[in-house]
Amino acid sequence: MEYAIRTHNLSKKYKGVFAVDNLNINIKRGEIYGFLGQNGAGKTTTLRMLMNLIKPSDGEIELFGQTNYKKDIYKRIGSTIEYPGFYPNLTAEENLEIHRRMTGIENKEYIKEALAIVGLELKEIKDKKVKNFSLGMKQRLGIARAILHKPELLILDEPTNGLDPLGIKDIRETLISLKDKQGITILVSSHLLSEIEQLATEVGIIHKGRLVEEIDYKELQRRNRKYLKLRISDDKKACYLLEAKLGIKDFDVFENNVLRIYEGIERAAEISKLMINNDVDLNEMSLSVDNLEDYFVNLIGGEENV
């Protein structure tokens, strides 16, 4: 298995407090890795360490299988950390031209290509100054600058932050296209649970500086199965009835007097009849499915931590 990024007990401490605490993430090449966490969870601090913008307090960063790498390895990486800044009175092309010269990119055609990839056609924005761009256009321009030198790895910090649903959709489609058509590995941080759910092939969940879980999205989908939700008067009796009378064993008591039944959900009518005939009040029965938000809330210890 080839990895673009691996961290080994990576930590960053400020004034005795860990912003990132023994973080171990594993990002496979060719994947979109969703780095999910609340604001302040340590996402940006991690990305800044990965890009050598700040030094770790402890631990090790492995890039493309190397731990003892030279600074020129960052030529293989594109990034936008925090909000992408531009010269507002210049056009997109002029901003990218400055970046091209500063980074020593020889081919001027890369500017046109990068803009086209992110959906900013040069002929449509040629004379438009960046100060007149929408937030979504600025975010796309930030990605264009990050991929101008044709990197193998792209690191993006909250690229959909502040965008409307259409802007989020545009960025999502751009990133998926970069992965599928350009073969770029992408690490994208976000606090938007629904966005990571639709974008990532692998998810790393960070909470208070620590990695809570790292999971393949297909496995996450498998775990977040459909279930029959029952709100009943006596959960202990209901559990006994399900096992003893119907042979159903794959269920959880999610909270007091609420059951989630994962097995035999097509037997809803039979389950309902069983409860009623055995004096268990059935106050609610519904077919539901967990999403990433439910999973995230449960993983970090409940809604009081969200």
C-alpha positions, -999 to +999 in steps of 0.1 A: +000+000+000+014+034-010+008+064+012+010+101+003+009+110+040+014+092+073+019+108+107+034+091+137+024+104+171+023+139+157+018+165+184+017+203+187+016+220+221+010+257+228+017+269+264+014+234+278-019+226+260-020+201+231-036+215+200-028+182+183-021+151+205-003+120+192-020+120+158-016+091+135-033+095+101-027+074+070-036+088+036-034+064+007-024+076-027-053+083-051-078+089-023-099+118-011-093+119+026-119+138+046-104+153+078-134+159+099-137+178+131-153+208+148-138+242+147-109+242+170-104+204+169-068+207+155-074+204+118-056+236+106-028+231+131-023+196+116-023+209+080+002+237+089+026+211+103+022+189+072+031+219+050+061+228+073+045+261+082+049+253+119+071+227+136+057+198+155+064+196+192+068+159+188+062+130+164+071+124+128+056+132+093+061+108+064+055+122+029+054+099-001+071+072+020+099+094+032+106+108+067+141+123+060+130+144+031+143+177+017+122+208+013+119+203-025+094+175-017+068+203-012+070+209-050+049+177-052+022+192-030-003+220-036-022+236-007-046+262+005-043+267+043-070+289+058-084+316+035-066+320+001-052+355-003-050+373-036-042+408-050-078+422-052-071+447-079-056+422-103-073+396-124-072+359-118-047+355-146-025+382-132-026+367-098-016+333-111+011+348-133+027+363-102+025+329-085+039+312-116+070+334-117+076+332-079+075+294-080+095+290-112+069+274-133+080+277-169+049+269-189+025+298-191-002+275-205-005+260-170-025+291-160-052+285-186-053+248-178-056+253-140-084+278-144-103+255-167-100+226-144-117+245-116-144+259-138-131+294-143-129+298-181-103+325-189-123+341-217-152+347-192-131+362-164-101+377-183-108+413-174-126+408-141-107+418-110-106+394-081-122+419-057-154+414-078-153+376-075-179+357-055-166+337-025-170+305-045-150+319-074-122+329-049-122+294-035-119+279-069-091+304-078-073+292-046-075+256-058-063+267-093-032+283-077-027+252-056-027+229-087-008+253-110+024+232-107+006+199-113+011+185-078+006+148-068-010+158-035-035+186-027-041+198+009-072+220+014-083+236+046-121+241+046-125+248+009-163+250+011-164+272+042-190+301+037-203+289+004-239+285-006-251+250-016-244+256-053-209+267-045-203+237-023-215+214-051-191+231-076-161+226-053-171+190-046-174+182-083-140+199-089-123+178-062-138+146-074-127+154-110-091+161-098-090+127-082-106+108-110-091+126-140-058+139-127-050+112-102-044+137-074-045+126-038-066+151-018-066+158+019-096+181+027-105+193+061-140+203+070-165+207+099-194+200+074-204+165+081-227+162+051-200+175+028-174+149+039-201+122+036-205+130-001-169+136-010-144+114+009-133+079+002-116+077+036-126+097+068-104+107+097-123+121+127-104+145+150-118+157+183-099+179+208-066+173+190-069+135+190-078+111+162-110+095+173-114+071+143-100+066+108-124+046+086-129+037+050-161+053+038-175+020+024-171+006+059-188+036+074-217+031+050-218-006+061-220+004+097-247+030+091-273+006+081-310+010+079-328+002+111-363+000+126-366+025+154-390+015+182-399+038+211-416+016+236-426+015+273-403-013+285-370-019+267-360-049+288-392-068+280-390-057+244-355-071+241-366-104+256-395-107+232-374-100+201-349-127+210-372-153+225-402-150+202-387-138+169-351-149+171-339-113+164-306-106+180-291-077+160-305-047+178-293-020+202-309-001+231-299+034+219-314+053+248-340+046+275-369+028+259-356+033+223-345+003+203-327+002+170-334-031+152-310-039+123-321-074+116-356-084+102-367-049+095-391-063+069-410-079+098-422-046+112-459-057+113-450-088+132-428-069+156-456-044+162-481-071+169-457-089+193-452-058+214-489-050+216-500-085+224-475-086+253-485-053+269-455-033+256-468+001+246-455+010+211-453+048+209-433+050+177-421+028+149-402+042+120-376+031+094-345+052+097-308+052+087-279+067+105-259+093+086-224+106+092-237+132+116-253+107+139-221+086+137-199+116+145-221+127+175-221+093+190-184+088+184-173+120+202-196+113+232-229+129+225-244+162+215-230+181+245-196+179+228-208+192+194 
